[in-house]
């Protein structure tokens, strides 16, 4: 193999690593948007039009806009001026495969927790995301996302439970 071939191979491998890192950053921005109650940042993680999304009990959509609207209604719901739904998304075990210079697939494990002060419950859930990614306007975006729930625990908050709301960007 010539040194030009070695250089080309090294350049390709570095480009692939940069793409995989950008996809990881995208998915982490998505989860931060969910937990930070940021519908615009949530929406910006998907392609401009036509994203295929299937989140099981949360519904299936042929574009991200309807889901972003529902997300905003739930995440930003307040009672007496205070938020009442608190989410925690932790994604791990990324398995990302580049299928071309501008497309990729990925799988992530989700660890989710929600406190709902409207019905005074806590939900724990784990699942698997299967995503598709494309480069749109020079940035990696999700073009498809499916969440398969593996198991969930839903339980009431006891009368002694104290939930202290934090600070969110508005």
Protein Blocks (a to p, Z undefined) as FASTA:
>chain_A
ZZklmmmmmmmmmmmmmmmmmmmmmmmmmmmmmmnopaklmmmmpcfbhpacdehjnopc
fbfklmmmmmmmmmmpceehiafbdcddddehiacddfbfkbccdddddddddddfklop
adddddddddddddeehiacdfbdcdddfbdcdddddfklccddddddZZ
